[in-house]
Amino acid sequence: MPVDFNGRWLMETNDNFEDFMKVLNIDLATRKIAIHLSQTKVIIQDGDKFVIKTLSIFRNYEMSFTIGEEIEEYTKGLDNRVVKTLITWEGDKLVCTQRGEKANRGWKHWIEGDKLHMELFCEGVVCHQVFKKQA
């Protein structure tokens, strides 16, 4: 049985987020706002079907996917690109590969104790975020 990602997760740390946004060519004003925001992740998991909502006072983003099924994703409100997204299990980690105009792009989610870790990567730049599960 895969790991249970269900829950509401509140951001605790957000390391190297600005450099990650720079690689995505996100403008300076948006970067300056985004690095000061606290994000909340709401994850709804039903077997291999997921809905992940990323919420903040500035922007919200929602994606739905099934493990192993490639989707076309429009990263509206993020970097506004269309990418081919495939999420798979690697052990207990959710691993996302995004194909598009940026190379080596994607993310990983995993849980350690009551913490949700997210590693965002693109063109060699890595951002590590940690979220704590809300009771």
Secondary structure, 3 states (H helix, E strand, C coil): CCCCCCEEEEEEEEECHHHHHHHCCCCHHHHHHHCCCCCEEEEEEECCEEEEEEECCCCCEEEEEECCCCEEEECCCCCCCEEEEEEEEECCEEEEEEECCCCCEEEEEEEECCEEEEEEEECCEEEEEEEEECC
